[in-house]
Amino acid sequence: MSKQERVLLLSDLMLLAVAVVWGTSYGVVKSALVFYPVLGLLALRFGITFLILSPALRHLRAADARTLRGVLIAGMLLLGIFLCETFGILMTRAANAAFLISLCVVLTPLVEWLLLKRRPSRIEWAAVALSLLGAWLLAGDGAVSFNPGDALILLAALLRALTVCVTKRVMRDSALPPLSVTAVQSGVVAFGSAAAACLFAPNQQWQAVPTLNGHALFWAYVAYLVLACTLFAFFAQNFAIKRSSPTRVSLLMGSEPAFGALFACIWLGERISATAWIGGALIVAASILATVRWSASRARVARA
């Protein structure tokens, strides 16, 4: 195995780990929201991440205006994703949200084709179809009654696809380290969430931070969200995007709902039907299909 193939394998494994971590984040966030409101939690989570990664901002001095603009746009898109997902799920059923957010896997190849002029392969389209079928089964009955909450979740799926493609363009055209991009994205989400809380719901969303002595469990949730779900996850995503296609990244991370359902069953005690288990298995199979077939194709091209 060549060095390039080892790096690609490492990026694939990191993305699958991100899918597992982000799948667990739903249950952890739900537990943390018992102690602190939505926008306040987002500001706290990403504010701590920004402070930890602030030394990486020194690399921005060598970046040109186009790169800085692209990184800021990626950060704004990420802020939009979290706002749409968080408030959207408050206004719709969990089954609707699970199905609609998974449409990101379908939207990403289309956005990549439009923005980056790369046409997805047949294997990737097959994996997309398999992942979509799995998401439909995972959602339960598959009957999505459209409402304002569903519109926000669908917008979040589109923003996810745009974010992956915009980040790909930024990482492709510059030598900016992934940690620097993650630092800027975290700062934008933190300040954006704080601004939204102060402007629109200062009394409900901006409250005193729970003390460490009396709320150790809350701070354990925050530590997990910062270290695993933000620092590691966004670094791994930006690292992989630079070395892979947005469609491939989306497929590998598309197994997130399956791991989320498994974690909800273990952590929150939620019951999962046999149909949902089949759907989750299909989503994971789509990720494996994209990984194995794509690597084999690369090897054949290299030998030729």
BADO-934453 format. One record per residue (C-alpha): residue in one letter; x, y, z. Coordinates in Angstrom, 2 decimals. Example, Ala and Ser with C-alpha at 12.3 -4.5 7.8 and 13.67 -1.06 7.14 Angstrom:
2
+-----+---------+---------+---------+
| res |      c1 |      c2 |      c3 |
+-----+---------+---------+---------+
|   A |   12.30 |   -4.50 |    7.80 |
|   S |   13.67 |   -1.06 |    7.14 |
+-----+---------+---------+---------+
***
This chain:
304
+-----+---------+---------+---------+
| res |      c1 |      c2 |      c3 |
+-----+---------+---------+---------+
|   M |    0.00 |    0.00 |    0.00 |
|   S |    1.42 |    3.36 |   -1.04 |
|   K |    1.63 |    6.39 |    1.23 |
|   Q |   -1.22 |    8.08 |   -0.63 |
|   E |   -3.45 |    5.00 |   -0.22 |
|   R |   -2.66 |    4.88 |    3.51 |
|   V |   -3.62 |    8.54 |    3.87 |
|   L |   -6.89 |    7.93 |    2.00 |
|   L |   -7.66 |    4.93 |    4.20 |
|   L |   -6.93 |    7.01 |    7.28 |
|   S |   -9.28 |    9.76 |    6.10 |
|   D |  -12.03 |    7.17 |    5.44 |
|   L |  -11.67 |    5.70 |    8.93 |
|   M |  -11.70 |    9.19 |   10.45 |
|   L |  -14.95 |   10.02 |    8.62 |
|   L |  -16.57 |    6.81 |    9.83 |
|   A |  -15.46 |    7.73 |   13.35 |
|   V |  -17.06 |   11.15 |   12.87 |
|   A |  -20.31 |    9.44 |   11.85 |
|   V |  -20.22 |    7.42 |   15.08 |
|   V |  -19.39 |   10.48 |   17.21 |
|   W |  -22.02 |   12.70 |   15.61 |
|   G |  -24.54 |    9.88 |   15.92 |
|   T |  -23.98 |    9.90 |   19.69 |
|   S |  -24.13 |   13.70 |   19.84 |
|   Y |  -27.95 |   13.80 |   19.52 |
|   G |  -28.44 |   11.92 |   22.77 |
|   V |  -25.73 |   13.92 |   24.53 |
|   V |  -27.13 |   17.26 |   23.34 |
|   K |  -30.62 |   16.22 |   24.42 |
|   S |  -29.26 |   15.47 |   27.88 |
|   A |  -27.30 |   18.75 |   28.03 |
|   L |  -30.37 |   20.80 |   27.03 |
|   V |  -31.99 |   19.79 |   30.31 |
|   F |  -29.48 |   22.12 |   32.00 |
|   Y |  -28.99 |   24.90 |   29.42 |
|   P |  -30.91 |   26.40 |   26.42 |
|   V |  -30.14 |   25.76 |   22.75 |
|   L |  -28.36 |   28.94 |   21.65 |
|   G |  -26.49 |   29.25 |   24.93 |
|   L |  -25.23 |   25.67 |   24.58 |
|   L |  -24.09 |   26.30 |   21.00 |
|   A |  -22.27 |   29.47 |   22.03 |
|   L |  -20.61 |   27.68 |   24.95 |
|   R |  -19.63 |   24.60 |   22.95 |
|   F |  -18.14 |   26.44 |   19.99 |
|   G |  -16.74 |   29.28 |   22.10 |
|   I |  -14.61 |   26.83 |   24.09 |
|   T |  -13.53 |   25.16 |   20.84 |
|   F |  -12.56 |   28.54 |   19.38 |
|   L |  -10.43 |   29.40 |   22.43 |
|   I |   -8.63 |   26.04 |   22.27 |
|   L |   -7.89 |   26.43 |   18.55 |
|   S |   -7.09 |   30.16 |   18.61 |
|   P |   -3.31 |   29.56 |   18.20 |
|   A |   -4.07 |   28.04 |   14.77 |
|   L |   -5.41 |   31.41 |   13.61 |
|   R |   -1.85 |   32.61 |   13.01 |
|   H |   -1.85 |   30.71 |    9.71 |
|   L |   -4.52 |   33.08 |    8.41 |
|   R |   -1.86 |   35.77 |    7.99 |
|   A |   -0.48 |   33.90 |    4.99 |
|   A |   -3.91 |   33.35 |    3.40 |
|   D |   -5.17 |   35.54 |    0.57 |
|   A |   -8.48 |   37.40 |    0.52 |
|   R |  -10.22 |   34.70 |   -1.54 |
|   T |   -9.29 |   31.98 |    0.96 |
|   L |  -10.40 |   34.08 |    3.93 |
|   R |  -13.70 |   34.81 |    2.22 |
|   G |  -14.26 |   31.11 |    1.54 |
|   V |  -13.48 |   30.15 |    5.16 |
|   L |  -15.89 |   32.77 |    6.50 |
|   I |  -18.61 |   31.59 |    4.11 |
|   A |  -18.06 |   28.00 |    5.31 |
|   G |  -18.41 |   29.23 |    8.89 |
|   M |  -21.67 |   31.06 |    8.11 |
|   L |  -23.03 |   27.95 |    6.41 |
|   L |  -22.14 |   25.90 |    9.48 |
|   L |  -23.95 |   28.40 |   11.70 |
|   G |  -26.99 |   28.12 |    9.46 |
|   I |  -26.88 |   24.31 |    9.69 |
|   F |  -26.93 |   24.27 |   13.48 |
|   L |  -29.66 |   26.90 |   13.73 |
|   C |  -31.88 |   25.15 |   11.18 |
|   E |  -31.32 |   21.67 |   12.65 |
|   T |  -31.84 |   22.74 |   16.25 |
|   F |  -35.01 |   24.78 |   15.77 |
|   G |  -36.33 |   22.56 |   12.98 |
|   I |  -36.38 |   19.46 |   15.15 |
|   L |  -38.42 |   21.36 |   17.75 |
|   M |  -41.23 |   21.80 |   15.19 |
|   T |  -41.33 |   18.39 |   13.51 |
|   R |  -41.29 |   14.68 |   14.26 |
|   A |  -37.96 |   12.94 |   14.81 |
|   A |  -38.81 |   10.55 |   11.95 |
|   N |  -39.28 |   13.47 |    9.57 |
|   A |  -36.00 |   15.05 |   10.69 |
|   A |  -34.05 |   11.79 |   10.31 |
|   F |  -35.27 |   11.29 |    6.77 |
|   L |  -34.94 |   14.89 |    5.57 |
|   I |  -31.45 |   15.53 |    6.97 |
|   S |  -30.28 |   12.35 |    5.23 |
|   L |  -31.21 |   13.97 |    1.91 |
|   C |  -27.84 |   15.69 |    2.26 |
|   V |  -26.37 |   12.50 |    0.81 |
|   V |  -28.51 |   13.00 |   -2.31 |
|   L |  -27.99 |   16.75 |   -2.56 |
|   T |  -24.19 |   16.67 |   -2.22 |
|   P |  -23.46 |   15.02 |   -5.62 |
|   L |  -25.74 |   17.54 |   -7.30 |
|   V |  -24.11 |   20.51 |   -5.57 |
|   E |  -20.64 |   19.10 |   -6.28 |
|   W |  -21.56 |   18.67 |   -9.95 |
|   L |  -22.82 |   22.26 |  -10.08 |
|   L |  -20.06 |   24.01 |   -8.09 |
|   L |  -16.98 |   21.84 |   -8.61 |
|   K |  -17.80 |   20.43 |  -12.07 |
|   R |  -17.18 |   16.85 |  -10.94 |
|   R |  -19.72 |   14.28 |  -12.08 |
|   P |  -20.22 |   11.49 |   -9.50 |
|   S |  -19.47 |    7.94 |  -10.60 |
|   R |  -22.07 |    5.19 |  -11.03 |
|   I |  -20.90 |    3.51 |   -7.84 |
|   E |  -21.40 |    6.75 |   -5.93 |
|   W |  -24.90 |    7.18 |   -7.35 |
|   A |  -25.71 |    3.59 |   -6.37 |
|   A |  -24.46 |    4.24 |   -2.85 |
|   V |  -26.54 |    7.44 |   -2.71 |
|   A |  -29.69 |    5.51 |   -3.70 |
|   L |  -28.95 |    2.81 |   -1.13 |
|   S |  -28.38 |    5.41 |    1.59 |
|   L |  -31.63 |    7.19 |    0.68 |
|   L |  -33.58 |    3.93 |    0.90 |
|   G |  -32.01 |    3.21 |    4.27 |
|   A |  -32.92 |    6.68 |    5.55 |
|   W |  -36.51 |    6.18 |    4.41 |
|   L |  -36.73 |    2.90 |    6.31 |
|   L |  -34.97 |    4.37 |    9.34 |
|   A |  -37.52 |    7.19 |    9.45 |
|   G |  -40.23 |    4.63 |   10.23 |
|   D |  -43.29 |    4.86 |    8.07 |
|   G |  -41.65 |    7.17 |    5.53 |
|   A |  -44.72 |    9.43 |    5.53 |
|   V |  -43.28 |   12.95 |    5.75 |
|   S |  -46.02 |   15.53 |    6.36 |
|   F |  -44.37 |   18.79 |    5.34 |
|   N |  -44.46 |   21.65 |    7.86 |
|   P |  -42.23 |   24.64 |    8.78 |
|   G |  -39.98 |   22.41 |   10.87 |
|   D |  -39.50 |   20.07 |    7.90 |
|   A |  -38.58 |   23.08 |    5.74 |
|   L |  -35.84 |   24.03 |    8.21 |
|   I |  -34.46 |   20.48 |    8.28 |
|   L |  -34.48 |   20.33 |    4.48 |
|   L |  -32.66 |   23.68 |    4.38 |
|   A |  -30.10 |   22.26 |    6.83 |
|   A |  -29.53 |   19.29 |    4.49 |
|   L |  -28.92 |   21.66 |    1.58 |
|   L |  -26.57 |   23.77 |    3.71 |
|   R |  -24.65 |   20.62 |    4.67 |
|   A |  -24.12 |   19.81 |    0.99 |
|   L |  -23.02 |   23.39 |    0.28 |
|   T |  -20.68 |   23.41 |    3.27 |
|   V |  -18.85 |   20.27 |    2.15 |
|   C |  -18.39 |   21.64 |   -1.38 |
|   V |  -17.36 |   25.14 |   -0.26 |
|   T |  -14.87 |   23.68 |    2.23 |
|   K |  -13.53 |   21.40 |   -0.50 |
|   R |  -12.87 |   24.42 |   -2.72 |
|   V |  -11.15 |   26.28 |    0.13 |
|   M |   -8.96 |   23.32 |    1.11 |
|   R |   -8.15 |   22.51 |   -2.52 |
|   D |   -7.04 |   26.00 |   -3.52 |
|   S |   -5.00 |   26.85 |   -0.40 |
|   A |   -2.44 |   25.37 |    1.97 |
|   L |   -4.45 |   26.41 |    5.02 |
|   P |   -4.28 |   23.74 |    7.78 |
|   P |   -7.56 |   22.00 |    8.70 |
|   L |   -7.24 |   23.24 |   12.30 |
|   S |   -7.23 |   26.87 |   11.11 |
|   V |  -10.42 |   26.29 |    9.13 |
|   T |  -12.01 |   24.58 |   12.14 |
|   A |  -11.02 |   27.52 |   14.38 |
|   V |  -12.68 |   30.06 |   12.09 |
|   Q |  -15.82 |   27.92 |   11.72 |
|   S |  -16.07 |   27.50 |   15.50 |
|   G |  -15.66 |   31.23 |   16.06 |
|   V |  -18.39 |   32.09 |   13.57 |
|   V |  -20.85 |   29.60 |   15.12 |
|   A |  -20.03 |   30.76 |   18.67 |
|   F |  -20.41 |   34.48 |   17.98 |
|   G |  -23.39 |   33.93 |   15.71 |
|   S |  -25.23 |   31.86 |   18.32 |
|   A |  -24.47 |   34.39 |   21.05 |
|   A |  -25.66 |   37.25 |   18.85 |
|   A |  -28.87 |   35.41 |   17.97 |
|   A |  -29.52 |   34.69 |   21.65 |
|   C |  -28.98 |   38.31 |   22.69 |
|   L |  -31.05 |   39.76 |   19.84 |
|   F |  -34.03 |   37.43 |   19.67 |
|   A |  -34.39 |   35.66 |   23.03 |
|   P |  -32.10 |   37.14 |   25.70 |
|   N |  -34.20 |   35.96 |   28.64 |
|   Q |  -34.83 |   32.42 |   27.41 |
|   Q |  -31.58 |   31.58 |   25.58 |
|   W |  -28.94 |   33.60 |   27.46 |
|   Q |  -28.75 |   32.40 |   31.06 |
|   A |  -26.11 |   32.05 |   33.75 |
|   V |  -23.69 |   29.21 |   33.02 |
|   P |  -24.21 |   26.21 |   35.37 |
|   T |  -21.54 |   25.91 |   38.05 |
|   L |  -18.97 |   23.13 |   37.89 |
|   N |  -19.55 |   21.95 |   41.45 |
|   G |  -23.29 |   21.52 |   41.22 |
|   H |  -23.53 |   20.44 |   37.58 |
|   A |  -20.58 |   18.14 |   36.90 |
|   L |  -22.66 |   15.98 |   34.56 |
|   F |  -23.50 |   18.99 |   32.37 |
|   W |  -19.83 |   19.89 |   32.02 |
|   A |  -19.03 |   16.27 |   31.17 |
|   Y |  -21.53 |   16.57 |   28.30 |
|   V |  -19.94 |   19.86 |   27.20 |
|   A |  -16.45 |   18.33 |   27.32 |
|   Y |  -17.57 |   15.44 |   25.09 |
|   L |  -19.27 |   17.81 |   22.65 |
|   V |  -16.18 |   20.03 |   22.46 |
|   L |  -13.46 |   17.38 |   22.30 |
|   A |  -15.13 |   14.62 |   20.28 |
|   C |  -18.06 |   16.16 |   18.41 |
|   T |  -16.38 |   19.46 |   17.49 |
|   L |  -12.57 |   19.43 |   17.73 |
|   F |  -12.05 |   15.92 |   16.39 |
|   A |  -15.08 |   15.79 |   14.11 |
|   F |  -14.51 |   19.04 |   12.23 |
|   F |  -10.76 |   18.50 |   11.99 |
|   A |  -11.36 |   15.03 |   10.54 |
|   Q |  -13.96 |   16.34 |    8.11 |
|   N |  -11.73 |   19.17 |    6.87 |
|   F |   -8.75 |   16.79 |    6.69 |
|   A |  -10.72 |   14.32 |    4.57 |
|   I |  -12.36 |   16.92 |    2.34 |
|   K |   -8.93 |   18.10 |    1.20 |
|   R |   -8.07 |   14.55 |    0.08 |
|   S |  -11.41 |   13.27 |   -1.21 |
|   S |  -14.54 |   14.31 |   -3.08 |
|   P |  -17.52 |   15.94 |   -1.33 |
|   T |  -19.81 |   13.11 |   -2.48 |
|   R |  -17.53 |   10.50 |   -0.95 |
|   V |  -17.26 |   12.47 |    2.30 |
|   S |  -21.04 |   12.79 |    2.44 |
|   L |  -21.54 |    9.07 |    1.87 |
|   L |  -19.09 |    8.05 |    4.58 |
|   M |  -20.67 |   10.45 |    7.04 |
|   G |  -24.17 |    9.47 |    5.88 |
|   S |  -24.11 |    6.54 |    8.32 |
|   E |  -24.57 |    9.07 |   11.14 |
|   P |  -28.37 |    8.44 |   11.51 |
|   A |  -27.77 |    4.71 |   11.87 |
|   F |  -25.27 |    5.20 |   14.69 |
|   G |  -27.57 |    7.83 |   16.18 |
|   A |  -30.45 |    5.37 |   16.32 |
|   L |  -28.20 |    2.72 |   17.90 |
|   F |  -26.98 |    5.17 |   20.54 |
|   A |  -30.53 |    6.35 |   21.25 |
|   C |  -31.49 |    2.74 |   21.86 |
|   I |  -28.58 |    2.19 |   24.27 |
|   W |  -28.32 |    5.62 |   25.95 |
|   L |  -31.91 |    6.87 |   25.97 |
|   G |  -33.70 |    3.52 |   25.98 |
|   E |  -35.66 |    4.28 |   22.80 |
|   R |  -37.19 |    1.33 |   20.97 |
|   I |  -36.16 |    0.73 |   17.35 |
|   S |  -38.27 |   -1.35 |   14.98 |
|   A |  -36.94 |   -4.12 |   12.77 |
|   T |  -37.56 |   -1.95 |    9.70 |
|   A |  -35.47 |    0.83 |   11.21 |
|   W |  -32.63 |   -1.62 |   11.91 |
|   I |  -32.73 |   -2.71 |    8.25 |
|   G |  -32.62 |    0.94 |    7.19 |
|   G |  -29.63 |    1.61 |    9.40 |
|   A |  -27.85 |   -1.43 |    7.99 |
|   L |  -28.46 |   -0.19 |    4.43 |
|   I |  -26.97 |    3.22 |    5.29 |
|   V |  -23.85 |    1.59 |    6.72 |
|   A |  -23.69 |   -0.70 |    3.67 |
|   A |  -23.79 |    2.38 |    1.41 |
|   S |  -20.78 |    3.81 |    3.22 |
|   I |  -18.89 |    0.53 |    2.88 |
|   L |  -19.83 |    0.29 |   -0.81 |
|   A |  -18.50 |    3.78 |   -1.49 |
|   T |  -15.26 |    3.06 |    0.37 |
|   V |  -14.39 |   -0.38 |   -1.02 |
|   R |  -15.39 |    0.16 |   -4.64 |
|   W |  -13.78 |    3.58 |   -4.81 |
|   S |  -10.47 |    2.29 |   -3.45 |
|   A |  -10.50 |   -0.63 |   -5.89 |
|   S |  -11.15 |    1.74 |   -8.77 |
|   R |   -8.22 |    3.90 |   -7.71 |
|   A |   -5.97 |    0.84 |   -7.56 |
|   R |   -6.96 |   -0.27 |  -11.08 |
|   V |   -6.27 |    3.20 |  -12.44 |
|   A |   -2.88 |    3.27 |  -10.70 |
|   R |   -1.90 |   -0.12 |  -12.15 |
|   A |   -3.01 |    0.95 |  -15.64 |
+-----+---------+---------+---------+
***
